[in-house]
Amino acid sequence: MAGRRVTLADVARRAGLSSSAASMILNGRPDTRLSQDAHDRVIKAAAELGYRPNIAARGLRTDRTHTIGFVSDVVATTRFASGLIKGALDASHAAGYVMTVLETAGDPKREAEAVEAVLDRQVDGIIFATMRSRELYVPPVPDGTRVVLLNATNEAFPVSILPDEQAGGRAAVELLHRAGHRSGILLLGFNAEKEKGLFRSMTVSRRIAGISEAMHEHGMEFLAEESIWLWEPENGYAVMKRMIKKHGRGIRAVLALNDRLAFGASQALAEAGLSIPEDVSIVSFDNDELASYMRPGLTTIALPHEQMGRAAIEALLDRSQSGEILVPMPVIERASIAPA
């Protein structure tokens, strides 16, 4: 059969059966009423000839190609959110689907080209994913094409998979409350008064809302709330140095809005001779890789990227799912919180 694709007719001919009988066997039909010998001959013939089903032809017959388009901004080329793709790949494979991944770098022209590319391949649905959770512009797609947004939202497409940031914010405060911290707590990364009227992402707003709710319910107050626009280690370090100079040992705990801020803050604390968690407890968010490398290990509220990727595939294939689907953020307890 070298030089041309092995067809279903070739398999049927070698097995001594009709093409329809071979098709039923290869597609796993339980009601073929064919003998065990017939089944064995077809499977053996397919293996000997190296037969592969023609997915495109099957799609024309069934209106399904068992392929999924995954269009992202920079998810594939950065380490921060690669779990979104891993979870989606695992779930699509388990469901018997092939996933085509296209990266656009957030360029609207490339996004439109990506949509055309996956539609040309007659995908059964499209997932649009973003590295950082945000409202996403989605290029036009034909009516009837199933679209799921992963780590993003868009009013025109109601199915979106998001981390449950509000519950995550509450969980961070609960960890400090459980350890007996009631005062001397520094919020690192946000100040509502200073950032009034400025746009933060929906997920950041929900994270803050959860923190505020839990603080209020437990009668806890922040020693200070420090606005930091870019949540990077150098900024966490600089602000923490300033806070140590101002408040000294009045700082008993730090609630950092991501692990990178927490890492910078920990460097400033170490330079000042303050130990974690004996002098200052720290809790953070995201479960960035560096959180496990810190010493002591950083307690953090994880972004559930792999679970979100799997949930996106499930929502794409199950058309009964709609609206926002919130994925719980796991609490990763390490050694950065001690009793007050």
N, C-alpha and C positions, 0 to 999 in steps of 0.2 A: 504493500500500500504506500510505499515511499513516493513522495512527489505530490500527493493529494491527501486531503483530509479524509479520515475514515468516517463513513456514514453509518447511520442506523441500518440502512439496507445491507451494508456489508456484514454487519454483525448478525442480522437475521439470516442472511444467506449461509453464513458459516454454521450457524446453529441449526439450520434446517427448519426455520419457522417463518411466519409472516412478519412484516415490519411492525404491524400493530401489536402482535403478541410480544415481540422483543421490546417494544416501547413500554408496554405495561409492566413487564418484568423489571426493566432498568429504572422505571419511575417508582418502583416499590408498591404498585397497586396490590392490595391484599385480596382482591376478589377476582383474580385472573382465571381461576378454575383450570389452571395449567398444571401439569405434573411437576414433581420435584426434579425429574430428569430434564425437563424443558428449561426450568429455572437455572439449573447447573450449566447446561449447554450455552445459554445466553451469557451468563456471567463469565464463563471461561472464554468464549469467543471475544467478548469485549476486552478482556484482559490481554489476550494474545494479540489482538489487532491494535491495542492502544487507543481504544475508542474514547473520545471526549464529547459530551453532549454539546450541541450547538445552542448556546444560551440565547443568541439573537433570534434564532428560529423559534425556540421555545417561547420567547417573549412575544412574538407575533401571535402565537396560538393562545397564550394564557393572559396576555396583557401585563405580564410581570417578567422582569429580567433578573431578579434577585441581585441587583446591584444598587449601591447607595452612593450618592455624592456627598463628600465632606469638604466644605469650603471654609477656610479659616484665614485670619489675618496673618498672625505670626506664631500660631500655636505650634506648628511643626518645627520651626527653626529656633525656638527658645526652649530652655529647660523648665521654665516656670510652670507651664500648663500642658506639658506633653502628655500627662496622664489623661487628659480629655480624649486624645487620639487613642491611647492604649486601651482605655475602657471601651471606646466605641468599636475598635477593631476586635476586641475579645467578644463583645456581644454580637457583632455582625457575623463573625465566624461561627459562633455557637448557633445562630439562627439560619445558617446556610447561605449567607449573603457575602458578596464581595464589595469592599468599600474603596472608592477612588478618592484620594486625598489631593486637594489643590490648595495652594497657598497664594494669597494675593497681596500681602504686605499692607493691606488696608487701602489699596489703590482702587478707586471706583471703576476705572476702565478695566483693570484686571479682574475685578469682581464680576463685571458683566461678561467678560470673556470666559470666566470659570463657569458661570451658569450655563452659557451656551455649550461649553465643552461637556458638562455632565448631562445636559438634556440631549445632546447629540448621541450620547451613549445610552439613552432611554432608561435612565435610572428610575427606580421605584420611589425615590424621595430624596430630598436634599437636607443636610444638616449645615447650618451656618454657625460657626464657632468663633469666639474671640478669646484672646489671651487674658485680657482684663475685662471683667464684667461691665457691660455698657449697653446703651441703646444703639442698635446697629441699623445702618441703611442697608436694605436688601434690594438688589436689582429686580426688575420685573421677572416673574416666573409665570408660566401658563396656569390658567385655572385648573384645579384638580391635582396639581403637583403638591404632594405632601411636603411641608416645610416644618422643621423643628429648629428652634434657636437654642444654642448651647452656650451658656454663660453670657447670654445677651437677651435683649427684648426688642420688639418691634410691634407697634399697634396693629399693623396689617396681618400679622401672623401670631395667633394667640397662644401657640404651644411653645413654651420656653422652659429650659432646665436651668435652675439657679441654686447656688448654695443657700442654705437657710441662715443668712447672716444675722437676722434679729435674734434667733435662738442662740447663735454662736456668741453674740455680744453678751447676752445674759449669762451664758455658761462661764465666760471669762471672769465676770464679777462674782459669780457663785463660788469659784475656786478661791478667790481672795477672802470672801465672806466666811467660807468653811474653815479657812486657816486662821480666822479671828481678826483679820484686818478690817478696821473700821475707819481709820484716819491715816493721814500721812501718805495718801495714795496719789501718785502722779500719773495723769493721762498724757501719753506721749504721742502726738500726731494730729490732734484736732482741738480747736477751740471754737465753740458755736458763735460767740460774740465777734471774734476777729474774722470769721469766715462767713458772716452773715451776707447773703446775697451772692455768694460765690458758688459755682457748680461743683459738686462732688458726685461721683457715680451713685446710682441707686443702691448698689450693694453697700457702699461705704455709709450711706445715710441709714440703711437698715442696721448695720453693725453698731453705729453710734446710738440709734434708737434703743436697741436691746441693752446696751451698756447703761444708758440713762434710766431706763425703766427699772433695771435691777438695782442700781445704786439708790434710786428713790425708794423702792420697796423695802430695802434693808436699812434705810436711814443713814446711808454712807455718803460722804462728801469727798471730793477731790481736793488735795492740797493745792494743786495747780493743774491747769489744762493748757498744754502747749501746742499751738498750731505749727505744723510742719507740712509744707505742700508736697515735697518730694520725699517719700518714705525710704530713704537710703541710709546706709550705715553712718556715713560722715555727718549727716544732719542729726541723727539720733545721738551721736557722740557729742557734737557741738552743743546741742540743747541740754543734754544731760550734764555736761560740765558747768553750764551756766546755772542749772537748777541746784547742783551740789554746792556751788559757791553761795547761792542765795538761801537755801534751806538746810544745808548740811545734813546732820543725822535726823532731821525732821522727816526726811523721806524714808518711809518704811516699805513701800511697795511701788512698783511701776507697772502700769497697764499700757503696753505698747501696741499700736494699731497694726504693726506687722513685725515679722521676725527680723527684718533688716534693721529697723529702728532699734529693736531690742538688742541686737548684736552691738550696734554702735554705743548704746547706753551702757552695756556691760563693760565695754572697754574703758569708758569714762569712770565708772564705779571702781574698777580695778585700780586705775591710776590714782584714785583718791583714797585707796586703802580700805574700801568698803567691800565686804564679801557678799556673794550671792550663794544661798538665800539667807545666811545668818544675819546680815545687816539689812539687806534689801531683797524682797521677793520680786520676781518678774513673771508676768504672764503675757502672752502675745497671740498672734494669729498667723495662719497660713500653713504652718509646718513645712517651711522651706527646708531644703537639705541641710543648710548650715545650723538649723535648730538642734539637730542630733549631734553635731560636731562640737557645739559649745560645751564648756566645762564650768559649772555643772550643765547637764542637758537642759534645754529650754522647754518649759511647759507651754503648750500652744494649742490653739483651736484650729484644726486642720481644714484646709480647703479640700473637699472630697472629689478631686478631679476625675479619678477613674470611675467612681460610682456615678458621677454626672454623665460621663461618656456612655456608660452602659444604659443609663436612664434615657438618654437621647435616642438610642437605637430602639429601645422598647417603645418609646412614645411614637417614633416614626412608623413602626410596624403595627402598632395598635391604635387605630384611628378613633377609638372611643376616648382616648386621653386628650385632654385639652387644658388650656389655661396655664398658669404657672405651676411647675412641679418643683417643689423645694426639697433639696437633698440635705439631710442632716450633716452638720459639721462635727466630726469626731473630736473629743477632748483627748489630747495626747499629753499625759502626765509624765514628766521627767523629774528633775530635782531642783527646779528654780524657785519653788515656793516653800516657805517654812512657816510654822505657827508664829503669829505676831507676838 
